[in-house]
């Protein structure tokens, strides 16, 4: 059974602090990556998350000139760093909790330009064989806090 993770329309509180949101969103990036690969991994994991978790993005806003600015994450999104082993452990713990959504960006995804080659690589690998460059987690605030409490913000 797949549990849908996200916010109902009446839970989207754009006028309140991000800390009042029921769910917390974090992205954890491999601290050994060079800046370009780290940013790419974080953005790709975040893109997968916003496509799957309802209610993360706020409404679009028009500026005084009438130009539209698409909605941003009203819940906030903290970007943290960890070593590869810690990321692997956090991912496993988060994925084991049915009320937590996990998206990941793997090393193999950055090593190919063909999506089907990446898909085949993942399908042929056990979870222990996969190297994660970044993971994105959305889940109950207290659960996510426990998973990432010792991690540092990405510099």
Rosetta blueprint (number, residue, H / E / L):
1 X L
2 X L
3 X L
4 X L
5 X L
6 X E
7 X L
8 X L
9 X H
10 X H
11 X H
12 X L
13 X L
14 X L
15 X L
16 X L
17 X L
18 X H
19 X H
20 X H
21 X L
22 X L
23 X E
24 X E
25 X E
26 X E
27 X E
28 X E
29 X E
30 X E
31 X L
32 X L
33 X L
34 X L
35 X H
36 X H
37 X H
38 X H
39 X H
40 X H
41 X H
42 X H
43 X H
44 X H
45 X H
46 X H
47 X H
48 X H
49 X H
50 X H
51 X H
52 X H
53 X L
54 X E
55 X L
56 X L
57 X E
58 X L
59 X L
60 X L
61 X E
62 X E
63 X L
64 X L
65 X L
66 X L
67 X L
68 X E
69 X E
70 X L
71 X L
72 X L
73 X E
74 X L
75 X L
76 X L
77 X L
78 X E
79 X E
80 X E
81 X E
82 X E
83 X L
84 X H
85 X H
86 X H
87 X H
88 X H
89 X H
90 X H
91 X H
92 X H
93 X H
94 X H
95 X H
96 X L
97 X L
98 X L
99 X L
100 X L
101 X E
102 X E
103 X E
104 X E
105 X E
106 X E
107 X H
108 X H
109 X H
110 X H
111 X L
112 X L
113 X L
114 X L
115 X H
116 X H
117 X H
118 X H
119 X H
120 X H
121 X H
122 X H
123 X H
124 X L
125 X L
126 X L
127 X H
128 X H
129 X H
130 X L
131 X L
132 X E
133 X E
134 X E
135 X E
136 X E
137 X E
138 X E
139 X E
140 X E
141 X H
142 X H
143 X H
144 X H
145 X H
146 X H
147 X H
148 X H
149 X L
150 X L
151 X L
152 X E
153 X E
154 X L
155 X L
